[in-house]
Amino acid sequence: MLARQALRVAYKPAIYNSALRSASTFSSSAVEAMNPHGVEISKAQRIAQDGFVSAIGNTPLIRMKKLSEETGCEILGKAEFQNPGGSVKDRAALYVVKDAEERGLLRAGGTVVEGTAGNTGIGLAHVCRSKGYKLVIYMPNTQSQGKIDLLRLLGAEVYPVPAVAFENPENYNHQAKRHAEAMDNAVWTNQFDNTANRQAHIETTGPEIWAQTQGKLDAFTCGSGTAGTIAGVTRYLKTASEGRVKCYVADPPGSIVYTYVSSGGKMTERKGSSITEGIGQGRITDNLKPDIDLLDGALMIADEKSIEMVYRCLDEEGLYLGASSCLNVVAAKEVAEKLGPGHTVVTILCDGAYRYAERLFSKKWLESKSLLNAVPDRLRKYIVLE
C-alpha cells in the first residue's frame, strides 16, 4: 500500500510539483489576468439558478477565420449548438412553454403536445423534463429510428404517423393539435404559427448579436423553417439599427420562401427538394408574416454548396456542423461577397453534425443523393462511413 502511494507521488509531473511550490505566490487577480475573457463571461453568466432553462442562450459568436480571410469581411457564426439541448430550438421550446404557462393553458403536471421531426422536439423534451411536464410528439414516419429513440430516451411519448401534406387533416401537426384538444391540462405548442417562437429571438438572440458586435454589424442571414429565428432577429436588428442592418433569408431547394420574397409576394413556386432538415417551407408561417417585408432579399442555396461547406467547416474551422448550419454559412459568405470587403455578416450555427453523421459522412448516402462530387477531393478523407 505504501509502495503504491510512493509510486503515485513519484510519477506526478514536475510542473505539478512546481505549481504546488509556487502556489503561495499566486493571487486571484493574477490568475484572472491569465484568462480575462473567460472570467468576464463567467461573471456575466453566473449560476443557472433555474436549472436547464436558465442555461439557454448567451451563446458565443465565432469568427469564421478562413471565410473571413477569403471575403475580406468578418463572417461570424452564433454557436447555437452550445445551448444545453444542442440547438437553436432550445430558445423557441422555452418560449412556447412559457407562453402557455403565462396564458393559463398549462398547469403543474400538464402535457405539452407538438408536431416536430427534429430539434424543436428535443428542445421541448429537455424543457418539459426540467419543468415537470409530460411531452407527446407526433412526427412523420419517414424520420429515422434514431430520432424516435432519442426523443423516447428524453421521456417523450412519440407517435410516428404517415407523411402527408399540411393540407391533409392527417398531417402530423393536425394530429398533434387534436391530441391536445382531447386532453385536460394539455397544450399544442404549434411551433410554426405560435409567435412566442419569434418573440424568443426578439428578446434573446437579436439583442445578444447586437451586444456581441457592439452594434457594428452590416448584415444578418439564416434559413427559415418555422421562421422564428429569421423573423425575430430581423425585427430586432432592423429596430436597433434604425434599418441600417441588411437581412436576408436563405432557402434550400423545394421551399417557397425564396420565390415569395424575391417576387415581392407574387410567386410561391416550389421546385426540387433538399437534404437539409428543419428549414425550407411550403407556406408563409405566422412567425414570418409580420416581418417578411423587412427582409432585404433572399438567397437560394443548393445542396451541393451546403454539403461542401459541411466539410470545409470541419477542415478549416474545426467546426462539426449540420447541413442547415452550413447552408447558413454559405449564405453568409455570399452576402459578404455581395456587400464587398470591410463588412461584418452574422449567421446562425443551428446545431452540430452529431445527429446527422451517419448520412453526411457516408459515401453510400452521398452517392445516393448525387452529392459525392460536391465534396472536394482534398476533403474526402472525412468520408469515413460506408
N, C-alpha and C positions, 0 to 999 in steps of 0.2 A: 504493500500500500504506500509506504513512504518512498519507495523507489519510483512508483508511478508519478507521485506528486513531484518528486525531484526532476523527472523527465519533462513534465509539463512546464515547470519553471524554466528548465534549461533551454527548451525549444521556443520560448517566446521571442519574437523578433527583437533585434536590438533597438529598432525605432520605438517599440512599445516601452522598453525599459527606459530609454532616453526621455520619452514623453512623461513617464511617471516621475523621473528625477527632476524634470523642469516644470512640472505642473504648477508648482507654487509660484512660478514667475508669470503665469498667465492670469489675466483678468478677464471678466466677462466682456468688457468693452473691446479688449484686444481680439478675443475670439469672434465677436460680432463683426469686427473690421475685416476679418478674413472672408466673410460672406454677407456683405451688407444688403445685397438684393434679396437673398433668401430670408434674412432676418426681417427686412421690411415687409415682405409678403406674409411671413408667418404672423407678425404682429397685427397686420390688417385682417387676416383671416380668423385669427384666434381659434376658439374651440367651436365645433359644430354642435351647439348645445341641444338642438332638436334632432340629433342623430342624422340619419341618411339625408333627409330632405333639406337640412340646412348646409349640407356639403355640396349641393347642386349649384353650379355656376362658378363665376370668378375664375374661368379657365385662361391660360396664358395665350398671348399672340406669339406665334413662331414665325420668324423671318425665314422665308424660303431662299436660302443663300444662292443656289445655282441659278434659279429662275430670276432672282433679283439682279444678279450679275448679267444675265443674258439680255434682259429687257432695259436695264438702266433705271428700273423702278424699284421701289420697296414693295415686295409681294409678301403679305402677312396672312397666315392661316390661324384662325381661332381654334385652339386644340380642344374641341368638344368631346373628343374621345377620353379626356381626363375627367369628365363627370363621373360620379360614383357608379352609375349604371352603365357607363361606357359609351354614351352617345348624346348628341344634342337633344334628343327626345326626352331626356330626363326633365328638361325645363317645362315642356308642354305637359308632360304627365303630372307634374306637381301642380301646375296652374289649373288644369281642368278638374283635378280633385279638390283643390282649394275652392274653386268656384262653386262646385256642387255643395261643399260644406257651408259656404257663406250664404247660399241661397236656400239652405234648409232641405236640400234634396238628398243629403247623405248624412246619416247619423251614426253614432258609435255602433260597430258590429255590422255595418251595412255592406252592400255589394256593389262593386264597380263593374260595368259591362262595356266592352269596346270591341269594335271590328278592326283588327290590325294584323298585318302579316310580318311585322318587323319590330323596329326599335321602340316604337311607342308602347307596344305590349310589354317589352322588357322593362322599360322605364316605369310603367304602371305597376308591374309586378313588384318592383322594389319599393315604390312609394306606398302601395297598399299593404305590403308586409310591415313597413315601418310605422304605418298609421293604424294597423289592426283591422283593415278591411279585407273582404274576400274579393277575388277577381275572376271574372269569366271572360274568356277571349273567343271570338269567332274569327276564323281565318279561312282563306281559300285552301282547298285540299291539294293544291299544286305546290304548297310550301314543303320544304324539306322536313324530314322526321327530326332532324337536329333542332330545328326551331321549336317544334312542338314539344320535344323533350326538355329543352331549356326552359320554356315557359312553365311546364309542369313542375320542373325541378324548383322553380321560384315560387311555387304554390298556386299557380293559376289553374282553373278548370278550363280546358281547351276543347273547342268544337270545330274540327275541320269540316267544311261544307263545300259542295260543288262550286267551282269558279264560274260565276255568271256576271253579266254586265250590271252596272249600277242601276239601270232602269228596271231590271228584273226584281220582283219582290223577294226572291230567294237569295239576292246578293247578301254576302256575309254581313255587311253593315246594317241592312234592314232586319236581318235575323237577330243581330245584337240588340237593336232597338226594341224589338218585340219581346225579347227575353227580359230586358229590364222592366218594361211596362207591365209584365205579368207578375212581378215580384214586389213585395213591400220593402221599403228602405233600400232601394236599388236605383242606380242612375246609369244611363247610357251616356258616356262622356263625349261621344260624337266629335272625334278629333279633327275631322275635315272641316266642319262648319261651326264648331264651338270657338268663338273668338277669344275665349280665355287663352287659347293656344297662341294667337297673335299677341295678346297682351303680355305673355311671358317674355317675349322678345322686345317689346316696347319698354318694359320695366327693367329687364336684366341684360340681355345680350347687347342691345343697342347702346345703352349707357356704358357698359363695360368697354366696348370697342372705342367709343368716343373718349373715355378717360385714358385708356391704354395708349392711344395715339395722341393724346392731348389735343384732340380735335384736328390734328394735321393729317387727315386722310382725304383722298380725292375721289375714291370710288369704292363701292361695295358690290359684290356679286355672289350669288349662290343659286342652287336649284330650287325647284318648287314641287312639293308633294302635297301636303296639307296646305302649304304656303304660309304657315305661321311664322317661320324664320324670315323669309324674304320680305313679307309684308310688315312684320313688326319692326325689324331692323331698318328697313327703308323708311317707315314712318318716323322713327326716332331720329335717324341721321339727317333726313330732309328737314325736320323741325329744328334740330340743334344747329345745323349749318346754314339755316335760312335758305335751303335749296341748293347750296353750293355742291354738296357731295353727289356724284353721279351714282345711280343704282341700276344694275342690270340683272335680269333674271336669266339663268342658264337652264337649258332644257335638253333632254335626250330625245332621240327619235321616238315616234309613237305618241307624243304628247301634243296637246293643242295650245299650250301656253305660248310657245314661240310665235306661232302664226297669229294668235289672237293679239298679242302685244305688238308685233311687227306691223299688223294691218290696222292698228287703231281700233280693234274690237270688231272688225268687219268679217274676219275669217276664223274658222275653227277647224282648219284642215288637220287631219291626223294621218301621218304616213309612217310606215315601218314599225319597228319595235326595238326595245333596248334591253341590255343585260343589267342595267343599273337598277337598284332596288330603293324604294322609298321616295323616289322623285319621278316627275312626269305625271300628267293628269289629263283626264278626258273631259274636264269641265272646269269652270272658274269657281273655286270654293268661296264660301262666305268669309274665310280668313283673308282671301286675296282681294275680294271685291272693293273694300273701302280704300285700298292703296294702289290699285293697279294703274291708275292714271299718274301716279308719282314716278313710275318707272321710266328710265331714260332709254330703254331698249331691251332687246333680248338676244341671246346667243344660242344657236343650235350646236350642240357638241356631240360629235359622232362617237360611237362606242370605241372605235379604233383609237381615238385620241385619249379617251378615258383609260383604256387598258394600258396604253404606252405610259401614261402618267403614273399608273399604279407602280410600275416597275422603275420608272425614273425617280419617284419619290423615295422608294426603298433604297435604291442605289446611291442617289446623290444627296439625299437629305436624311437618310436613316429613319424615314417615317413609313410605318407599315399601315397603309390606309386602304379603306374600301373604295369601290368604284365610284360611288356617289361623291365621296370626298374628292376624288381625283378629277371627276367632271368639274367640280368647283374650282380646283387648282388650274385646270386647263382654261376655264372661263376667266380666271384672274389674270392669267398670262395673256390672253387675247385682249382683255380690257386694257392691260398695261401697254401692249403693243399699239392699241388704238389711240391711247392718250399720249404716248411718247415718253421718253426718258424724264426722270425727275418727279414722277408721281408716286403716290402711295395707294395701293389697292389691297383691300381686305376681303377675305373669303372665309368660309366655314369648313373646317375639317370634321365632318359629321361623326365619323366613328372609325375604328381600326379595321383591319382586314381579317381579324381573328374569326369572325362568323362566316367568312366567305372564302377562306383559304383553300378549301377542298375544290373550289372551282377556279378561282383566279390564278392559282399556281399549278393547275393541272393541264398537262399537254393535251390530253384527250378532250377535256372540256373546251379548251381554247380552239382546238381543231373543229369541234362540233359546232361552234359558233362562228367559224371562219375568222377567228381573231388571232391565230397564232402568228401570222405575219405582222400584226400590229406591234409585237414585241421585238425591239431591235436585237440583232444578233448578239451584241455585246452584253445584253441583259438576260439572255435566255438561260444563263446559269441559275437563275432564280426559279425556273420552272422545275420544281423538284418532285412534283407528284405526277403519276401517270394518268 
